[in-house]
Amino acid sequence: MNKTMLALAALSLAAAAIATPPPLTLEQRADEALAKDENAFGFVEGLTTEVGPRQAGTEAEARAREWAAAWLRNAGFKNVAIEPFMMDTWVPGDVARARVTGPFAQDLVVLPLGNSAATPAGGIEAEVVFFRTVDDLRAAPEGSLKGKIAYVSH
């Protein structure tokens, strides 16, 4: 009986030593599901290729809504409906401009972010300080950017 108990104890220790793999993260599960999905990529590819960028409340967003409903119907979905809803929107006018004023002056293509603060009427002219990452920006000494424009690449 002692040999049996010893064998069971050894097996128990060996089984405990075999680690159970940790559960997949939400991101890993999503990646796994997407890799097996035959519809999701086609939907995203079609929407971005055939409709393109679509800010909420714009004509492009309305085209995207119609496109998505047609795609779902063509994919065999039943009872596809477009429901009306109200949304406060902001569409930037042709007011965002930036220009390099150094020795090789040139216009830049820029787009304001939603809820951005307004630039003073006279504009801003300042040195641009480049940061590769947000962490690099955070590591800049306090006050070192006063009167300068911080540009973060990624």
mmCIF file of the C-alpha atoms, coordinates in Angstrom:
data_MODEL
# 
_entry.id   MODEL 
# 
loop_
_atom_site.group_PDB 
_atom_site.id 
_atom_site.type_symbol 
_atom_site.label_atom_id 
_atom_site.label_alt_id 
_atom_site.label_comp_id 
_atom_site.label_asym_id 
_atom_site.label_entity_id 
_atom_site.label_seq_id 
_atom_site.pdbx_PDB_ins_code 
_atom_site.Cartn_x 
_atom_site.Cartn_y 
_atom_site.Cartn_z 
_atom_site.occupancy 
_atom_site.B_iso_or_equiv 
_atom_site.pdbx_formal_charge 
_atom_site.auth_seq_id 
_atom_site.auth_comp_id 
_atom_site.auth_asym_id 
_atom_site.auth_atom_id 
_atom_site.pdbx_PDB_model_num 
ATOM 1   C CA . MET A 1 1   ? 0.000   0.000  0.000   1.00 0.00 ? 1   MET A CA 1 
ATOM 2   C CA . ASN A 1 2   ? 2.889   2.356  0.687   1.00 0.00 ? 2   ASN A CA 1 
ATOM 3   C CA . LYS A 1 3   ? 4.145   1.801  -2.864  1.00 0.00 ? 3   LYS A CA 1 
ATOM 4   C CA . THR A 1 4   ? 0.699   2.652  -4.246  1.00 0.00 ? 4   THR A CA 1 
ATOM 5   C CA . MET A 1 5   ? 0.536   5.853  -2.198  1.00 0.00 ? 5   MET A CA 1 
ATOM 6   C CA . LEU A 1 6   ? 4.040   6.787  -3.269  1.00 0.00 ? 6   LEU A CA 1 
ATOM 7   C CA . ALA A 1 7   ? 3.157   6.215  -6.932  1.00 0.00 ? 7   ALA A CA 1 
ATOM 8   C CA . LEU A 1 8   ? -0.011  8.323  -6.618  1.00 0.00 ? 8   LEU A CA 1 
ATOM 9   C CA . ALA A 1 9   ? 1.914   11.122 -4.926  1.00 0.00 ? 9   ALA A CA 1 
ATOM 10  C CA . ALA A 1 10  ? 4.562   11.069 -7.665  1.00 0.00 ? 10  ALA A CA 1 
ATOM 11  C CA . LEU A 1 11  ? 1.889   11.187 -10.370 1.00 0.00 ? 11  LEU A CA 1 
ATOM 12  C CA . SER A 1 12  ? 0.143   14.068 -8.606  1.00 0.00 ? 12  SER A CA 1 
ATOM 13  C CA . LEU A 1 13  ? 3.361   16.068 -8.459  1.00 0.00 ? 13  LEU A CA 1 
ATOM 14  C CA . ALA A 1 14  ? 4.095   15.352 -12.122 1.00 0.00 ? 14  ALA A CA 1 
ATOM 15  C CA . ALA A 1 15  ? 0.582   16.417 -13.139 1.00 0.00 ? 15  ALA A CA 1 
ATOM 16  C CA . ALA A 1 16  ? 0.883   19.643 -11.155 1.00 0.00 ? 16  ALA A CA 1 
ATOM 17  C CA . ALA A 1 17  ? 4.209   20.382 -12.828 1.00 0.00 ? 17  ALA A CA 1 
ATOM 18  C CA . ILE A 1 18  ? 2.565   20.348 -16.246 1.00 0.00 ? 18  ILE A CA 1 
ATOM 19  C CA . ALA A 1 19  ? 1.355   23.927 -16.422 1.00 0.00 ? 19  ALA A CA 1 
ATOM 20  C CA . THR A 1 20  ? -2.009  24.676 -17.894 1.00 0.00 ? 20  THR A CA 1 
ATOM 21  C CA . PRO A 1 21  ? -1.573  27.286 -20.614 1.00 0.00 ? 21  PRO A CA 1 
ATOM 22  C CA . PRO A 1 22  ? -2.976  30.675 -19.639 1.00 0.00 ? 22  PRO A CA 1 
ATOM 23  C CA . PRO A 1 23  ? -6.331  31.555 -21.184 1.00 0.00 ? 23  PRO A CA 1 
ATOM 24  C CA . LEU A 1 24  ? -6.223  33.556 -24.395 1.00 0.00 ? 24  LEU A CA 1 
ATOM 25  C CA . THR A 1 25  ? -6.538  37.301 -24.053 1.00 0.00 ? 25  THR A CA 1 
ATOM 26  C CA . LEU A 1 26  ? -9.477  39.071 -25.650 1.00 0.00 ? 26  LEU A CA 1 
ATOM 27  C CA . GLU A 1 27  ? -7.149  40.351 -28.377 1.00 0.00 ? 27  GLU A CA 1 
ATOM 28  C CA . GLN A 1 28  ? -5.817  36.829 -29.073 1.00 0.00 ? 28  GLN A CA 1 
ATOM 29  C CA . ARG A 1 29  ? -9.357  35.422 -29.218 1.00 0.00 ? 29  ARG A CA 1 
ATOM 30  C CA . ALA A 1 30  ? -10.413 38.202 -31.603 1.00 0.00 ? 30  ALA A CA 1 
ATOM 31  C CA . ASP A 1 31  ? -7.382  37.560 -33.838 1.00 0.00 ? 31  ASP A CA 1 
ATOM 32  C CA . GLU A 1 32  ? -8.131  33.832 -33.846 1.00 0.00 ? 32  GLU A CA 1 
ATOM 33  C CA . ALA A 1 33  ? -11.797 34.397 -34.722 1.00 0.00 ? 33  ALA A CA 1 
ATOM 34  C CA . LEU A 1 34  ? -10.913 36.895 -37.437 1.00 0.00 ? 34  LEU A CA 1 
ATOM 35  C CA . ALA A 1 35  ? -8.406  34.494 -38.994 1.00 0.00 ? 35  ALA A CA 1 
ATOM 36  C CA . LYS A 1 36  ? -11.206 31.931 -39.410 1.00 0.00 ? 36  LYS A CA 1 
ATOM 37  C CA . ASP A 1 37  ? -13.881 34.431 -40.468 1.00 0.00 ? 37  ASP A CA 1 
ATOM 38  C CA . GLU A 1 38  ? -14.615 34.654 -44.171 1.00 0.00 ? 38  GLU A CA 1 
ATOM 39  C CA . ASN A 1 39  ? -16.927 37.675 -43.997 1.00 0.00 ? 39  ASN A CA 1 
ATOM 40  C CA . ALA A 1 40  ? -15.289 40.257 -41.742 1.00 0.00 ? 40  ALA A CA 1 
ATOM 41  C CA . PHE A 1 41  ? -12.308 41.041 -43.949 1.00 0.00 ? 41  PHE A CA 1 
ATOM 42  C CA . GLY A 1 42  ? -14.480 41.220 -47.065 1.00 0.00 ? 42  GLY A CA 1 
ATOM 43  C CA . PHE A 1 43  ? -16.808 43.637 -45.300 1.00 0.00 ? 43  PHE A CA 1 
ATOM 44  C CA . VAL A 1 44  ? -14.020 45.914 -44.049 1.00 0.00 ? 44  VAL A CA 1 
ATOM 45  C CA . GLU A 1 45  ? -12.164 45.780 -47.368 1.00 0.00 ? 45  GLU A CA 1 
ATOM 46  C CA . GLY A 1 46  ? -15.305 46.642 -49.331 1.00 0.00 ? 46  GLY A CA 1 
ATOM 47  C CA . LEU A 1 47  ? -16.334 49.431 -46.989 1.00 0.00 ? 47  LEU A CA 1 
ATOM 48  C CA . THR A 1 48  ? -12.920 51.087 -46.991 1.00 0.00 ? 48  THR A CA 1 
ATOM 49  C CA . THR A 1 49  ? -12.324 50.589 -50.718 1.00 0.00 ? 49  THR A CA 1 
ATOM 50  C CA . GLU A 1 50  ? -15.769 51.311 -52.146 1.00 0.00 ? 50  GLU A CA 1 
ATOM 51  C CA . VAL A 1 51  ? -16.857 54.023 -49.690 1.00 0.00 ? 51  VAL A CA 1 
ATOM 52  C CA . GLY A 1 52  ? -13.635 55.291 -48.128 1.00 0.00 ? 52  GLY A CA 1 
ATOM 53  C CA . PRO A 1 53  ? -13.362 57.650 -45.152 1.00 0.00 ? 53  PRO A CA 1 
ATOM 54  C CA . ARG A 1 54  ? -16.696 58.471 -43.551 1.00 0.00 ? 54  ARG A CA 1 
ATOM 55  C CA . GLN A 1 55  ? -16.962 60.975 -40.748 1.00 0.00 ? 55  GLN A CA 1 
ATOM 56  C CA . ALA A 1 56  ? -20.227 60.704 -38.821 1.00 0.00 ? 56  ALA A CA 1 
ATOM 57  C CA . GLY A 1 57  ? -23.002 62.895 -40.167 1.00 0.00 ? 57  GLY A CA 1 
ATOM 58  C CA . THR A 1 58  ? -21.486 63.387 -43.621 1.00 0.00 ? 58  THR A CA 1 
ATOM 59  C CA . GLU A 1 59  ? -22.638 62.264 -47.059 1.00 0.00 ? 59  GLU A CA 1 
ATOM 60  C CA . ALA A 1 60  ? -19.853 59.667 -46.988 1.00 0.00 ? 60  ALA A CA 1 
ATOM 61  C CA . GLU A 1 61  ? -21.336 58.217 -43.803 1.00 0.00 ? 61  GLU A CA 1 
ATOM 62  C CA . ALA A 1 62  ? -24.762 58.041 -45.486 1.00 0.00 ? 62  ALA A CA 1 
ATOM 63  C CA . ARG A 1 63  ? -23.195 56.192 -48.448 1.00 0.00 ? 63  ARG A CA 1 
ATOM 64  C CA . ALA A 1 64  ? -21.505 53.806 -46.010 1.00 0.00 ? 64  ALA A CA 1 
ATOM 65  C CA . ARG A 1 65  ? -24.833 53.113 -44.297 1.00 0.00 ? 65  ARG A CA 1 
ATOM 66  C CA . GLU A 1 66  ? -26.497 52.234 -47.618 1.00 0.00 ? 66  GLU A CA 1 
ATOM 67  C CA . TRP A 1 67  ? -23.465 50.197 -48.709 1.00 0.00 ? 67  TRP A CA 1 
ATOM 68  C CA . ALA A 1 68  ? -23.452 48.190 -45.454 1.00 0.00 ? 68  ALA A CA 1 
ATOM 69  C CA . ALA A 1 69  ? -27.182 47.434 -45.667 1.00 0.00 ? 69  ALA A CA 1 
ATOM 70  C CA . ALA A 1 70  ? -26.806 46.224 -49.264 1.00 0.00 ? 70  ALA A CA 1 
ATOM 71  C CA . TRP A 1 71  ? -23.769 44.111 -48.310 1.00 0.00 ? 71  TRP A CA 1 
ATOM 72  C CA . LEU A 1 72  ? -25.701 42.460 -45.469 1.00 0.00 ? 72  LEU A CA 1 
ATOM 73  C CA . ARG A 1 73  ? -28.670 41.715 -47.750 1.00 0.00 ? 73  ARG A CA 1 
ATOM 74  C CA . ASN A 1 74  ? -26.355 40.250 -50.406 1.00 0.00 ? 74  ASN A CA 1 
ATOM 75  C CA . ALA A 1 75  ? -24.747 38.098 -47.693 1.00 0.00 ? 75  ALA A CA 1 
ATOM 76  C CA . GLY A 1 76  ? -28.163 36.600 -46.917 1.00 0.00 ? 76  GLY A CA 1 
ATOM 77  C CA . PHE A 1 77  ? -29.083 38.552 -43.803 1.00 0.00 ? 77  PHE A CA 1 
ATOM 78  C CA . LYS A 1 78  ? -32.827 39.052 -43.310 1.00 0.00 ? 78  LYS A CA 1 
ATOM 79  C CA . ASN A 1 79  ? -34.665 42.025 -41.795 1.00 0.00 ? 79  ASN A CA 1 
ATOM 80  C CA . VAL A 1 80  ? -31.860 44.474 -42.553 1.00 0.00 ? 80  VAL A CA 1 
ATOM 81  C CA . ALA A 1 81  ? -33.058 47.975 -41.718 1.00 0.00 ? 81  ALA A CA 1 
ATOM 82  C CA . ILE A 1 82  ? -31.519 51.416 -41.483 1.00 0.00 ? 82  ILE A CA 1 
ATOM 83  C CA . GLU A 1 83  ? -32.765 53.167 -38.369 1.00 0.00 ? 83  GLU A CA 1 
ATOM 84  C CA . PRO A 1 84  ? -32.816 56.982 -38.117 1.00 0.00 ? 84  PRO A CA 1 
ATOM 85  C CA . PHE A 1 85  ? -30.904 58.567 -35.253 1.00 0.00 ? 85  PHE A CA 1 
ATOM 86  C CA . MET A 1 86  ? -29.752 62.013 -34.250 1.00 0.00 ? 86  MET A CA 1 
ATOM 87  C CA . MET A 1 87  ? -26.086 62.820 -33.799 1.00 0.00 ? 87  MET A CA 1 
ATOM 88  C CA . ASP A 1 88  ? -24.346 66.088 -33.131 1.00 0.00 ? 88  ASP A CA 1 
ATOM 89  C CA . THR A 1 89  ? -21.668 66.429 -35.767 1.00 0.00 ? 89  THR A CA 1 
ATOM 90  C CA . TRP A 1 90  ? -18.855 68.726 -36.659 1.00 0.00 ? 90  TRP A CA 1 
ATOM 91  C CA . VAL A 1 91  ? -17.523 69.041 -40.175 1.00 0.00 ? 91  VAL A CA 1 
ATOM 92  C CA . PRO A 1 92  ? -14.331 71.058 -40.514 1.00 0.00 ? 92  PRO A CA 1 
ATOM 93  C CA . GLY A 1 93  ? -14.456 73.819 -43.063 1.00 0.00 ? 93  GLY A CA 1 
ATOM 94  C CA . ASP A 1 94  ? -11.560 74.860 -45.259 1.00 0.00 ? 94  ASP A CA 1 
ATOM 95  C CA . VAL A 1 95  ? -9.816  76.574 -42.383 1.00 0.00 ? 95  VAL A CA 1 
ATOM 96  C CA . ALA A 1 96  ? -6.915  74.297 -41.442 1.00 0.00 ? 96  ALA A CA 1 
ATOM 97  C CA . ARG A 1 97  ? -3.649  75.451 -42.916 1.00 0.00 ? 97  ARG A CA 1 
ATOM 98  C CA . ALA A 1 98  ? -0.010  74.899 -42.025 1.00 0.00 ? 98  ALA A CA 1 
ATOM 99  C CA . ARG A 1 99  ? 3.124   76.148 -43.728 1.00 0.00 ? 99  ARG A CA 1 
ATOM 100 C CA . VAL A 1 100 ? 6.805   75.537 -43.242 1.00 0.00 ? 100 VAL A CA 1 
ATOM 101 C CA . THR A 1 101 ? 8.321   79.017 -43.117 1.00 0.00 ? 101 THR A CA 1 
ATOM 102 C CA . GLY A 1 102 ? 11.983  77.998 -43.045 1.00 0.00 ? 102 GLY A CA 1 
ATOM 103 C CA . PRO A 1 103 ? 14.458  78.273 -45.884 1.00 0.00 ? 103 PRO A CA 1 
ATOM 104 C CA . PHE A 1 104 ? 12.384  75.915 -48.087 1.00 0.00 ? 104 PHE A CA 1 
ATOM 105 C CA . ALA A 1 105 ? 8.889   77.261 -47.433 1.00 0.00 ? 105 ALA A CA 1 
ATOM 106 C CA . GLN A 1 106 ? 6.001   75.006 -48.412 1.00 0.00 ? 106 GLN A CA 1 
ATOM 107 C CA . ASP A 1 107 ? 2.364   74.325 -47.558 1.00 0.00 ? 107 ASP A CA 1 
ATOM 108 C CA . LEU A 1 108 ? 1.459   71.234 -45.527 1.00 0.00 ? 108 LEU A CA 1 
ATOM 109 C CA . VAL A 1 109 ? -1.705  69.159 -45.730 1.00 0.00 ? 109 VAL A CA 1 
ATOM 110 C CA . VAL A 1 110 ? -3.348  69.195 -42.292 1.00 0.00 ? 110 VAL A CA 1 
ATOM 111 C CA . LEU A 1 111 ? -6.679  68.276 -40.734 1.00 0.00 ? 111 LEU A CA 1 
ATOM 112 C CA . PRO A 1 112 ? -7.879  69.429 -37.314 1.00 0.00 ? 112 PRO A CA 1 
ATOM 113 C CA . LEU A 1 113 ? -8.950  66.887 -34.736 1.00 0.00 ? 113 LEU A CA 1 
ATOM 114 C CA . GLY A 1 114 ? -12.507 67.102 -33.463 1.00 0.00 ? 114 GLY A CA 1 
ATOM 115 C CA . ASN A 1 115 ? -12.886 69.448 -30.487 1.00 0.00 ? 115 ASN A CA 1 
ATOM 116 C CA . SER A 1 116 ? -9.508  71.038 -31.228 1.00 0.00 ? 116 SER A CA 1 
ATOM 117 C CA . ALA A 1 117 ? -8.840  74.460 -29.772 1.00 0.00 ? 117 ALA A CA 1 
ATOM 118 C CA . ALA A 1 118 ? -8.849  77.322 -32.233 1.00 0.00 ? 118 ALA A CA 1 
ATOM 119 C CA . THR A 1 119 ? -5.594  78.827 -33.453 1.00 0.00 ? 119 THR A CA 1 
ATOM 120 C CA . PRO A 1 120 ? -5.271  82.585 -32.902 1.00 0.00 ? 120 PRO A CA 1 
ATOM 121 C CA . ALA A 1 121 ? -6.341  84.680 -35.917 1.00 0.00 ? 121 ALA A CA 1 
ATOM 122 C CA . GLY A 1 122 ? -2.744  85.634 -36.677 1.00 0.00 ? 122 GLY A CA 1 
ATOM 123 C CA . GLY A 1 123 ? -1.627  82.003 -36.681 1.00 0.00 ? 123 GLY A CA 1 
ATOM 124 C CA . ILE A 1 124 ? 1.333   80.509 -34.857 1.00 0.00 ? 124 ILE A CA 1 
ATOM 125 C CA . GLU A 1 125 ? 4.950   80.546 -35.913 1.00 0.00 ? 125 GLU A CA 1 
ATOM 126 C CA . ALA A 1 126 ? 7.295   78.477 -33.761 1.00 0.00 ? 126 ALA A CA 1 
ATOM 127 C CA . GLU A 1 127 ? 10.102  75.959 -33.785 1.00 0.00 ? 127 GLU A CA 1 
ATOM 128 C CA . VAL A 1 128 ? 8.919   72.359 -34.277 1.00 0.00 ? 128 VAL A CA 1 
ATOM 129 C CA . VAL A 1 129 ? 10.387  69.795 -31.883 1.00 0.00 ? 129 VAL A CA 1 
ATOM 130 C CA . PHE A 1 130 ? 10.291  66.185 -33.135 1.00 0.00 ? 130 PHE A CA 1 
ATOM 131 C CA . PHE A 1 131 ? 9.451   63.248 -30.857 1.00 0.00 ? 131 PHE A CA 1 
ATOM 132 C CA . ARG A 1 132 ? 9.453   59.672 -32.118 1.00 0.00 ? 132 ARG A CA 1 
ATOM 133 C CA . THR A 1 133 ? 6.940   58.490 -29.479 1.00 0.00 ? 133 THR A CA 1 
ATOM 134 C CA . VAL A 1 134 ? 4.523   59.896 -26.912 1.00 0.00 ? 134 VAL A CA 1 
ATOM 135 C CA . ASP A 1 135 ? 6.832   58.499 -24.224 1.00 0.00 ? 135 ASP A CA 1 
ATOM 136 C CA . ASP A 1 136 ? 9.669   60.597 -25.690 1.00 0.00 ? 136 ASP A CA 1 
ATOM 137 C CA . LEU A 1 137 ? 7.410   63.653 -25.463 1.00 0.00 ? 137 LEU A CA 1 
ATOM 138 C CA . ARG A 1 138 ? 6.548   62.834 -21.849 1.00 0.00 ? 138 ARG A CA 1 
ATOM 139 C CA . ALA A 1 139 ? 10.273  62.566 -21.065 1.00 0.00 ? 139 ALA A CA 1 
ATOM 140 C CA . ALA A 1 140 ? 10.961  66.118 -22.301 1.00 0.00 ? 140 ALA A CA 1 
ATOM 141 C CA . PRO A 1 141 ? 12.049  68.391 -19.452 1.00 0.00 ? 141 PRO A CA 1 
ATOM 142 C CA . GLU A 1 142 ? 9.212   70.449 -18.027 1.00 0.00 ? 142 GLU A CA 1 
ATOM 143 C CA . GLY A 1 143 ? 9.026   73.839 -19.710 1.00 0.00 ? 143 GLY A CA 1 
ATOM 144 C CA . SER A 1 144 ? 11.318  72.851 -22.590 1.00 0.00 ? 144 SER A CA 1 
ATOM 145 C CA . LEU A 1 145 ? 8.458   73.126 -25.102 1.00 0.00 ? 145 LEU A CA 1 
ATOM 146 C CA . LYS A 1 146 ? 7.247   76.571 -24.086 1.00 0.00 ? 146 LYS A CA 1 
ATOM 147 C CA . GLY A 1 147 ? 6.613   78.531 -27.292 1.00 0.00 ? 147 GLY A CA 1 
ATOM 148 C CA . LYS A 1 148 ? 7.334   75.490 -29.479 1.00 0.00 ? 148 LYS A CA 1 
ATOM 149 C CA . ILE A 1 149 ? 5.260   72.992 -31.447 1.00 0.00 ? 149 ILE A CA 1 
ATOM 150 C CA . ALA A 1 150 ? 5.605   69.332 -30.418 1.00 0.00 ? 150 ALA A CA 1 
ATOM 151 C CA . TYR A 1 151 ? 5.428   66.860 -33.317 1.00 0.00 ? 151 TYR A CA 1 
ATOM 152 C CA . VAL A 1 152 ? 4.964   63.197 -32.329 1.00 0.00 ? 152 VAL A CA 1 
ATOM 153 C CA . SER A 1 153 ? 5.651   60.737 -35.140 1.00 0.00 ? 153 SER A CA 1 
ATOM 154 C CA . HIS A 1 154 ? 3.955   57.704 -33.507 1.00 0.00 ? 154 HIS A CA 1 
# 
